[in-house]
Amino acid sequence: MAVVVAIDAGTTGVRALAVDEQARVVGISYRELTQHFPRPGWVEHDAGEIMRLVDETLAELCSRLDDASPPPAVAAVGITNQRETAVAWSFRTGAPLHRAIVWQDRRTAERCRELEDDGFLPTVRERTGLVLDSYFSATKWEWMLRHGGVDRAPGLALGTVDDWLSWNLTGRHATDPTNASRTLCYDIASASWDGELCDVFGIDRTVLGEVLPSAGRIGLIGEHVAGGRLAGVPLSGIAGDQQAALFGQCCVGPGQTKVTYGTGSFVLMNLGPHLPVPAEGLLTTVAWQLGDDRQLEYALEGAVFSSGAAIQWLRDGLGVIVEAAEVGPLAGGVTSAEGVTLVPAFTGLGSPWWDPHARAVIIGVTRGVGRAHLARAVVEAMAFQTRDVVDAMVESAGLEVSELRADGGAAVMDLLLQLQADQCQVPVLRPATTEVTALGAAFLAGIAEGFWGEEDVRQLVPAEARFEPAVGAARADAEHRRWLDAVARCRDWA
């Protein structure tokens, strides 16, 4: 037996999984990642800790594989990662030069507004498909260079988490188009780093990594990794977490759409090789590149900043729940939120609003409102935010969404997926495995090494549950109008 190993270096933790030829997870190891909040609105990770956790989870996974009889061979390794998080390190010492600045971090919001006021937004939209927002990597790198004590001396490397891991695992400073397309420095039409944009952010292109296909051999794992158990195994796949989830959900045809409910929610619609003009309120991103001789494929994306984060707030900020898993049963204990609407704009609003100055609001509270109503309002907000993005995508792309494929931690909630089906008025499918992000990275690496064919993976992720709309469009639209009224009230607050 042989397996493909996927490294999933996420926002809150790192996991390593082994996947067999039938796409079954046959081994898994996980470690939680420390979150650092040095100031309000600042979010950081220790890049050294990320690599240490990758090494620990790989070593533990390999130990478990070695206990099998016979132990399976590892055919390839793939990486999927939290995107946009900015890392700076030294080739000379191998050490990070600053804590990684996480995608959620808002310290460069005013810098983005300055650049927009200076007229750079049209160029950014045209070349990168993105908007000027502190969400993306370039202003984080710029901040490190200007204010974070990162020296421009020879040996400097700037990259995203996948690149940091690639360098540590194989010695190759490399990323892929899915991650490069999230930096504000990559031209998604010409498939190359853009010199003019790099200059705007004060970044020398030579300190950025090679951009290699999402499915293709990057290098061989070194003997220093996982006690040498993976030495010589090819690292052959890289994709940012949302594109990996799109591939893991087998959304490989134009119009096929998925939503991942994580710390934030991310909706991606496959566009195939067609690069559209920038769409209002949405991002255009690279979906993947399946080999050196293949075209880039693209996706429309809507990024919602606070989904699971709102559940964490109920737990850690308010004490409404003790464990995140309680929110579904608690919210399901009432038939409505009793008129309460919660807009979780804790760090601003993402797609389709892109308002960094919005702030969270709770509207409609009466004395009859309790914990369960507040929990239900949070779950409803997750469905409303996703509908906002799907509606914008359908209007922009001119492609109908016939079904929505859901994954991520909160997708275990039947209530959420039923509300989502009601709001979008399409079936919502939940896959039999919850590890579709890691599965996507495994598929990319396995395809590159001939472990699977491209057609094989289409058959490997069956749906475990299907949720059909249970209310009519008129009722769903009325509920959505109330949500939009609440959104309007929270805009531009800060």
C-alpha positions as CSV (number, residue, x, y, z in Angstrom):
1,M,0.0,0.0,0.0
2,A,1.1,3.6,-0.7
3,V,-0.2,6.9,0.6
4,V,0.1,10.6,-0.1
5,V,0.8,12.9,2.9
6,A,-0.8,16.3,3.1
7,I,0.4,19.1,5.4
8,D,-2.4,21.5,6.4
9,A,-0.8,24.5,8.0
10,G,-3.9,26.5,9.0
11,T,-4.7,29.6,11.0
12,T,-5.4,27.8,14.3
13,G,-3.4,24.6,14.0
14,V,-1.2,22.3,11.9
15,R,-2.2,18.8,10.8
16,A,-0.6,16.1,8.8
17,L,-2.7,13.4,7.1
18,A,-2.1,10.3,5.1
19,V,-4.5,9.5,2.3
20,D,-4.7,6.2,0.5
21,E,-5.7,5.5,-3.1
22,Q,-9.4,5.6,-2.3
23,A,-8.9,9.0,-0.7
24,R,-9.5,7.6,2.7
25,V,-7.7,9.3,5.6
26,V,-5.6,6.5,7.2
27,G,-3.6,8.6,9.6
28,I,-3.7,12.0,11.1
29,S,-1.8,14.1,13.6
30,Y,-2.7,17.6,14.9
31,R,-1.1,20.4,16.9
32,E,-2.7,23.7,17.9
33,L,-0.9,26.9,16.9
34,T,-0.3,29.7,19.3
35,Q,-2.1,33.0,18.5
36,H,-0.4,36.3,19.3
37,F,-2.3,39.6,19.7
38,P,0.3,42.2,20.5
39,R,-2.1,45.1,20.0
40,P,-5.8,45.5,19.1
41,G,-6.2,44.5,15.5
42,W,-2.8,42.9,15.3
43,V,-2.6,39.1,14.8
44,E,0.8,37.2,14.6
45,H,2.2,33.7,14.5
46,D,5.6,32.4,15.2
47,A,6.9,31.0,11.9
48,G,9.4,28.9,13.7
49,E,6.6,27.3,15.7
50,I,4.7,26.6,12.5
51,M,7.6,24.7,11.1
52,R,8.2,22.9,14.4
53,L,4.6,21.8,14.5
54,V,4.8,20.6,10.9
55,D,7.9,18.5,11.8
56,E,6.2,17.1,14.9
57,T,3.0,16.2,13.2
58,L,4.9,14.6,10.3
59,A,7.0,12.6,12.7
60,E,3.9,11.4,14.7
61,L,2.0,10.5,11.5
62,C,5.0,8.5,10.2
63,S,5.3,6.7,13.5
64,R,1.7,5.6,13.2
65,L,2.1,4.6,9.6
66,D,5.1,2.5,10.6
67,D,2.9,0.6,13.0
68,A,0.8,-0.7,10.1
69,S,1.5,-4.1,8.6
70,P,3.1,-3.6,6.2
71,P,4.0,0.1,6.6
72,P,2.8,2.0,3.5
73,A,5.3,3.9,1.3
74,V,4.8,7.6,1.0
75,A,4.4,8.5,-2.7
76,A,4.3,12.3,-2.4
77,V,3.7,15.2,0.0
78,G,1.5,18.2,-0.6
79,I,1.1,21.5,1.3
80,T,-2.0,23.6,1.9
81,N,-1.8,26.6,4.1
82,Q,-3.4,29.7,5.5
83,R,-3.1,32.3,2.7
84,E,-1.9,35.9,2.7
85,T,0.0,35.5,6.0
86,A,3.4,37.2,5.5
87,V,6.7,35.6,6.5
88,A,10.3,37.1,6.4
89,W,13.4,34.9,7.0
90,S,17.1,34.8,6.4
91,F,18.7,32.3,4.0
92,R,21.9,32.7,6.0
93,T,20.6,31.8,9.4
94,G,17.4,30.0,8.5
95,A,15.6,32.0,11.2
96,P,12.4,34.1,10.9
97,L,13.2,37.8,11.0
98,H,9.8,38.8,12.4
99,R,6.7,37.1,13.6
100,A,4.5,36.1,10.7
101,I,1.8,38.7,10.2
102,V,-1.5,36.8,9.8
103,W,-4.1,37.4,7.2
104,Q,-6.6,38.7,9.8
105,D,-4.2,41.5,10.9
106,R,-5.5,45.0,10.3
107,R,-2.4,47.1,11.1
108,T,-1.9,48.2,7.4
109,A,-5.6,49.3,6.8
110,E,-4.6,53.0,6.7
111,R,-1.7,52.3,4.3
112,C,-4.2,50.6,2.0
113,R,-6.5,53.6,2.1
114,E,-3.5,55.9,1.3
115,L,-2.7,53.8,-1.7
116,E,-6.3,53.9,-2.8
117,D,-6.3,57.7,-2.4
118,D,-3.2,57.8,-4.5
119,G,-5.0,56.1,-7.4
120,F,-3.5,52.6,-7.3
121,L,-6.7,50.6,-7.0
122,P,-7.5,50.3,-10.7
123,T,-4.0,48.9,-11.4
124,V,-4.3,46.5,-8.5
125,R,-7.8,45.3,-9.6
126,E,-6.7,44.9,-13.2
127,R,-3.5,43.0,-12.6
128,T,-4.1,41.0,-9.4
129,G,-7.9,40.6,-9.3
130,L,-7.7,41.8,-5.6
131,V,-8.6,45.0,-3.8
132,L,-6.4,47.2,-1.6
133,D,-7.0,45.7,1.8
134,S,-4.7,44.8,4.7
135,Y,-5.9,41.2,4.2
136,F,-3.3,40.6,1.6
137,S,0.5,40.0,1.9
138,A,2.3,43.0,0.3
139,T,1.5,45.7,2.8
140,K,2.4,43.3,5.6
141,W,5.9,42.7,4.0
142,E,6.2,46.5,3.5
143,W,5.4,47.0,7.2
144,M,8.0,44.5,8.2
145,L,10.6,46.3,6.1
146,R,9.6,49.8,7.2
147,H,8.6,49.3,10.8
148,G,9.4,45.7,11.9
149,G,13.2,45.9,11.9
150,V,13.5,43.5,8.9
151,D,16.8,44.2,7.2
152,R,17.1,44.3,3.4
153,A,20.5,42.8,3.6
154,P,21.5,40.0,1.2
155,G,19.9,36.7,2.2
156,L,16.5,38.2,2.9
157,A,13.5,36.0,1.8
158,L,9.9,37.1,1.8
159,G,7.1,34.7,1.3
160,T,3.9,33.1,2.5
161,V,3.5,30.1,4.8
162,D,3.7,27.6,1.9
163,D,7.0,29.1,0.7
164,W,8.4,29.1,4.3
165,L,7.6,25.4,4.5
166,S,8.9,24.6,1.0
167,W,12.2,26.2,1.9
168,N,12.4,24.4,5.2
169,L,11.4,21.0,3.8
170,T,13.4,21.0,0.5
171,G,15.7,24.1,0.5
172,R,13.7,25.6,-2.4
173,H,12.3,29.1,-2.1
174,A,9.1,28.5,-4.0
175,T,5.4,29.1,-4.0
176,D,2.5,28.4,-6.4
177,P,0.1,30.6,-8.3
178,T,-2.7,30.2,-5.8
179,N,-0.7,31.7,-3.0
180,A,1.2,34.2,-5.2
181,S,-2.2,35.5,-6.5
182,R,-3.0,36.6,-2.9
183,T,0.0,38.9,-2.4
184,L,-0.9,42.0,-4.4
185,C,2.4,41.5,-6.3
186,Y,1.4,38.8,-8.8
187,D,-0.1,39.5,-12.3
188,I,-2.7,36.8,-12.7
189,A,-2.9,37.4,-16.5
190,S,0.8,37.1,-17.3
191,A,1.4,34.6,-14.5
192,S,4.4,36.5,-13.1
193,W,5.6,38.8,-10.3
194,D,4.7,42.3,-11.3
195,G,7.7,44.7,-11.1
196,E,5.7,47.9,-10.9
197,L,3.5,46.6,-8.1
198,C,6.5,45.3,-6.2
199,D,8.1,48.8,-6.5
200,V,4.9,50.3,-5.0
201,F,5.4,48.2,-1.9
202,G,9.1,48.6,-1.8
203,I,9.8,44.9,-2.5
204,D,12.7,43.6,-4.6
205,R,11.4,40.8,-6.8
206,T,14.5,38.8,-6.1
207,V,13.5,38.2,-2.5
208,L,10.3,36.5,-3.6
209,G,10.1,32.8,-4.4
210,E,9.8,31.0,-7.7
211,V,6.2,30.5,-8.7
212,L,5.8,26.8,-9.6
213,P,2.7,24.9,-10.7
214,S,0.2,23.8,-8.0
215,A,0.7,20.2,-9.2
216,G,4.3,19.6,-10.0
217,R,7.5,18.5,-8.3
218,I,9.1,21.2,-6.1
219,G,11.9,19.2,-4.5
220,L,12.7,16.3,-2.3
221,I,12.1,16.3,1.4
222,G,15.4,16.5,3.4
223,E,16.8,14.0,5.9
224,H,16.3,16.6,8.7
225,V,12.5,16.3,8.5
226,A,10.5,13.9,10.6
227,G,13.5,12.0,11.8
228,G,14.4,11.2,8.2
229,R,11.3,9.1,7.6
230,L,10.3,11.2,4.6
231,A,13.8,11.7,3.2
232,G,13.8,11.7,-0.6
233,V,10.0,11.8,-0.9
234,P,8.9,14.5,-3.4
235,L,7.1,17.6,-2.3
236,S,4.8,17.9,-5.4
237,G,1.7,20.0,-4.6
238,I,1.0,23.4,-3.1
239,A,-2.3,25.3,-2.9
240,G,-3.7,27.9,-0.6
241,D,-6.3,26.5,1.7
242,Q,-9.4,27.7,-0.2
243,Q,-8.2,26.6,-3.6
244,A,-7.2,23.3,-2.1
245,A,-10.7,22.9,-0.7
246,L,-12.2,23.8,-4.1
247,F,-10.1,21.0,-5.6
248,G,-10.8,18.6,-2.8
249,Q,-14.5,19.2,-3.3
250,C,-14.0,18.3,-7.0
251,C,-15.4,21.7,-8.1
252,V,-13.4,21.4,-11.3
253,G,-16.0,22.7,-13.8
254,P,-17.1,26.3,-14.5
255,G,-19.9,27.4,-12.1
256,Q,-19.2,24.7,-9.5
257,T,-19.1,26.5,-6.2
258,K,-18.0,25.7,-2.6
259,V,-18.1,27.4,0.8
260,T,-15.7,26.7,3.6
261,Y,-16.8,27.7,7.1
262,G,-13.7,28.3,9.1
263,T,-12.5,31.2,11.1
264,G,-13.9,33.2,8.2
265,S,-16.0,31.8,5.4
266,F,-14.7,31.6,1.9
267,V,-16.9,31.1,-1.2
268,L,-15.1,30.1,-4.5
269,M,-16.7,29.6,-7.9
270,N,-14.7,27.8,-10.6
271,L,-14.3,29.9,-13.8
272,G,-12.1,27.5,-15.7
273,P,-9.3,29.1,-17.9
274,H,-11.4,32.3,-18.5
275,L,-10.1,35.4,-16.7
276,P,-13.0,37.8,-16.3
277,V,-12.9,41.5,-15.8
278,P,-12.8,42.5,-12.1
279,A,-16.2,42.1,-10.4
280,E,-17.5,44.6,-7.9
281,G,-17.2,43.3,-4.4
282,L,-15.5,40.1,-5.4
283,L,-11.9,38.9,-5.9
284,T,-10.6,37.1,-8.9
285,T,-8.0,34.5,-7.9
286,V,-6.0,31.7,-9.4
287,A,-7.8,28.3,-8.8
288,W,-4.7,26.2,-9.7
289,Q,-2.2,25.3,-12.3
290,L,-2.0,21.5,-13.0
291,G,1.5,21.3,-14.5
292,D,4.1,23.4,-16.3
293,D,2.4,23.1,-19.7
294,R,-1.1,23.9,-18.4
295,Q,-3.0,27.2,-18.4
296,L,-3.8,28.9,-15.1
297,E,-7.4,28.2,-14.1
298,Y,-9.3,30.9,-12.2
299,A,-12.0,31.4,-9.6
300,L,-14.2,34.1,-8.2
301,E,-13.8,34.4,-4.5
302,G,-15.8,36.0,-1.7
303,A,-14.0,36.3,1.7
304,V,-16.1,36.7,4.8
305,F,-13.9,37.6,7.7
306,S,-15.9,36.4,10.7
307,S,-17.8,33.1,10.8
308,G,-16.2,30.6,13.2
309,A,-14.7,33.7,14.8
310,A,-18.2,34.7,15.9
311,I,-18.7,31.4,17.5
312,Q,-15.3,31.8,19.3
313,W,-16.6,35.2,20.5
314,L,-19.7,33.6,22.0
315,R,-17.4,31.2,23.8
316,D,-14.4,33.3,24.8
317,G,-15.8,36.8,24.8
318,L,-19.3,36.3,26.3
319,G,-19.2,32.9,27.9
320,V,-22.5,32.0,26.2
321,I,-21.1,28.5,25.4
322,V,-18.2,26.5,26.9
323,E,-17.3,24.5,23.7
324,A,-17.8,25.6,20.1
325,A,-19.7,22.4,19.4
326,E,-22.5,23.6,21.7
327,V,-23.6,26.4,19.3
328,G,-25.6,24.2,16.9
329,P,-27.7,22.4,19.5
330,L,-28.2,25.7,21.4
331,A,-29.3,27.6,18.3
332,G,-31.5,24.7,17.2
333,G,-33.3,24.9,20.5
334,V,-35.4,27.8,19.3
335,T,-37.3,28.2,16.0
336,S,-36.1,31.7,15.3
337,A,-33.8,34.4,16.6
338,E,-36.9,36.4,17.8
339,G,-36.0,39.3,15.5
340,V,-32.3,39.5,16.6
341,T,-29.8,40.1,13.8
342,L,-26.1,40.0,14.5
343,V,-23.5,41.3,11.9
344,P,-20.1,39.9,13.0
345,A,-18.0,42.7,11.6
346,F,-15.4,42.5,14.4
347,T,-12.5,43.3,12.0
348,G,-14.6,45.0,9.2
349,L,-16.6,43.4,6.4
350,G,-15.1,41.4,3.6
351,S,-16.9,40.5,0.4
352,P,-19.0,41.9,-1.2
353,W,-18.7,45.1,1.0
354,W,-14.9,45.5,1.6
355,D,-15.4,47.9,4.5
356,P,-12.5,47.7,7.0
357,H,-14.3,50.4,9.1
358,A,-17.5,48.4,9.7
359,R,-18.0,47.1,13.2
360,A,-20.2,44.3,14.7
361,V,-23.7,45.2,15.7
362,I,-26.5,43.3,17.4
363,I,-30.0,44.7,16.6
364,G,-33.5,43.7,17.7
365,V,-32.8,42.6,21.2
366,T,-35.8,42.5,23.6
367,R,-36.1,41.3,27.2
368,G,-37.3,37.9,25.8
369,V,-34.0,37.3,24.0
370,G,-31.7,34.7,25.6
371,R,-28.6,32.7,24.9
372,A,-30.2,30.4,22.3
373,H,-31.5,33.4,20.3
374,L,-28.1,35.0,20.2
375,A,-26.5,31.7,19.2
376,R,-29.1,31.3,16.4
377,A,-28.4,34.9,15.2
378,V,-24.7,33.9,14.9
379,V,-25.5,30.8,12.8
380,E,-28.0,32.8,10.7
381,A,-25.3,35.5,10.1
382,M,-23.0,32.8,8.6
383,A,-25.7,31.8,6.1
384,F,-26.6,35.4,5.3
385,Q,-23.0,36.4,4.6
386,T,-22.5,33.4,2.3
387,R,-25.7,34.3,0.4
388,D,-24.4,37.9,-0.1
389,V,-21.3,36.4,-1.8
390,V,-23.2,33.8,-3.9
391,D,-25.7,36.4,-5.1
392,A,-22.8,38.7,-6.2
393,M,-21.1,35.8,-8.0
394,V,-24.1,34.8,-9.9
395,E,-24.7,38.3,-11.1
396,S,-21.1,38.9,-12.0
397,A,-20.2,35.6,-13.7
398,G,-23.5,34.9,-15.4
399,L,-23.2,31.3,-14.2
400,E,-26.0,29.7,-12.2
401,V,-25.1,27.9,-9.0
402,S,-27.0,24.6,-9.2
403,E,-25.7,23.3,-5.8
404,L,-23.4,24.5,-3.1
405,R,-20.7,22.2,-1.6
406,A,-19.9,23.0,2.1
407,D,-17.0,22.1,4.2
408,G,-15.0,23.4,7.2
409,G,-15.6,22.9,10.9
410,A,-19.0,24.5,11.1
411,A,-20.3,22.4,8.2
412,V,-21.1,19.7,10.8
413,M,-24.1,21.8,11.8
414,D,-27.2,20.6,10.1
415,L,-29.0,23.8,11.1
416,L,-26.4,26.0,9.3
417,L,-26.6,24.0,6.1
418,Q,-30.4,24.0,6.1
419,L,-30.4,27.7,6.6
420,Q,-27.9,28.0,3.8
421,A,-30.0,26.0,1.5
422,D,-33.0,28.1,2.4
423,Q,-31.2,31.4,1.8
424,C,-29.5,30.4,-1.5
425,Q,-32.5,28.4,-2.7
426,V,-30.2,25.6,-3.9
427,P,-29.2,22.2,-2.5
428,V,-26.3,22.2,-0.1
429,L,-24.0,19.2,-0.1
430,R,-21.7,18.1,2.7
431,P,-18.9,15.6,1.8
432,A,-18.4,12.3,3.5
433,T,-15.0,13.6,4.7
434,T,-14.4,16.8,6.6
435,E,-10.8,17.0,5.5
436,V,-11.3,18.3,2.0
437,T,-8.7,21.0,2.2
438,A,-6.0,18.6,3.0
439,L,-7.5,16.2,0.5
440,G,-7.1,18.8,-2.2
441,A,-3.4,19.2,-1.4
442,A,-3.0,15.4,-1.5
443,F,-4.8,15.2,-4.8
444,L,-2.5,17.9,-6.4
445,A,0.6,16.1,-5.1
446,G,-0.7,12.7,-6.1
447,I,-1.6,13.8,-9.6
448,A,1.8,15.3,-10.1
449,E,3.5,12.0,-9.2
450,G,1.0,9.7,-11.1
451,F,-0.6,8.4,-7.9
452,W,-4.0,9.5,-9.3
453,G,-5.2,10.6,-12.7
454,E,-7.2,13.9,-12.9
455,E,-10.3,12.0,-13.8
456,D,-9.9,9.6,-10.8
457,V,-10.3,12.3,-8.2
458,R,-13.7,13.4,-9.5
459,Q,-15.1,10.1,-8.2
460,L,-13.4,10.1,-4.8
461,V,-15.4,12.6,-2.7
462,P,-19.0,11.5,-2.3
463,A,-21.6,13.6,-0.5
464,E,-22.6,12.4,3.0
465,A,-25.7,14.7,3.3
466,R,-27.8,16.8,1.1
467,F,-30.0,19.7,2.3
468,E,-32.8,20.9,0.1
469,P,-34.5,24.4,0.5
470,A,-37.3,24.0,3.1
471,V,-38.8,27.6,2.7
472,G,-39.9,29.5,-0.3
473,A,-37.9,32.3,-2.0
474,A,-40.3,35.0,-0.7
475,R,-39.7,34.2,3.0
476,A,-35.9,33.8,2.4
477,D,-35.8,37.2,0.7
478,A,-37.7,38.9,3.5
479,E,-35.3,37.5,6.1
480,H,-32.4,38.6,3.9
481,R,-33.7,42.2,3.5
482,R,-33.7,42.5,7.3
483,W,-30.0,41.3,7.3
484,L,-29.1,43.9,4.7
485,D,-30.7,46.6,6.8
486,A,-28.5,45.6,9.7
487,V,-25.4,45.6,7.5
488,A,-26.1,49.1,6.3
489,R,-26.2,50.3,10.0
490,C,-22.8,48.9,10.8
491,R,-20.9,50.3,7.8
492,D,-18.0,52.8,8.2
493,W,-18.5,52.9,12.0
494,A,-14.8,53.2,13.0
